């Protein structure tokens, strides 16, 4: 991961290759696996992707953050959890919104 506070950008990498922010956050927590999507009702995006933890230890990492609260993980990515699943919601980039 590379982050720039001045330019408000976050980039995700694995093995020298770029990753989508959602995949980067899922890997950051311990190789969470995509299990489905839900409509983003009262969330920051139109859809929310749910990820299951690979182990109890990975699930415990989520508990460092408050449950059922959306936190901005990157300029265009929000995260939350329900105590069992990681929820990620990607919002349209600011550059796309400006054009």
N, C-alpha and C positions, 0 to 999 in steps of 0.2 A: 504494500500500500504506500502511496505517496500522497501527501496533502499539502496544500498551499493555503494558508489562512488569508493572505493578502488578496489572492485572486479567487478565493472561495471554490477551489477545485479539489476533488479527491479522485485519485486513479488507483485501480486495483490490478495487481499482477500476480502471476504464478508461473514459475519456471521461465521467467523472462517474457511471458506473453500477457497481453492485456486481458482483463476479465470485465464482464458487465458488473456494475456495482452490486447488484443483487447476489450474484454468484460469489463475489468477494466477501460480502458480509456473511453469507451462509458458511463459507469456508473458514472465516475468522472465528466463528463460534465452534467449529469442530466438525466440518464435513456434514452439515445438516442436509437432508435429502428433500427435494420438492415432493409434496404429497397431494397438492391440489390448489385450486384457486377459488376465491369467493368474491362476490360483488363488494366493492369498497363502501358499504353503507356507513356513513358518518366517519369515514377515513379520509386520508389525504389524497387518495387516487381512486380511479374508477374500479380497479380490481386489486385484490390482495392475494399474494402467493403465500401458502402455508408450507413450512418446512418442519420435518420431524427430526429430533435429535438422534444421533447414532448410538448414544449411551446415556446412562444416568449422569455421568460426569459432565457431559456436554449440556444436558438439560439444566444442571446446577448452575452453569455459567449464565444462563438467561436470568436467573433469580437475582443477579447483581443489579438488574434494572427493574423499575416498577412494572407490574403487570397492567395490561389494558390501558397503557398510555403510549401515545405515538411520540417517538423520539427521532429527530433528524439525524440519520447516520451519514449522510452525504448530501451535497446540494440538491440532488434529485431523488433521494431515497429515504424513506421513513421506515422505522422498525417498531415492532411491539411484540408482546407475547401474552399468552393466556395461562402460563404456567406449564404448558405441555407442548406448545408449538411456537416456533418463531414465525412472525408475520412480517412480510416485507411488501411495501407499496412504493412503486416507482412513479414519480410525477414527471410530467413533460419538462424537458430542459428549458431553462430560461432563454437560451439562444433560439430554440424552436418557437417559443412563445413570442419572441421579438420579431420574427420574420413573417 
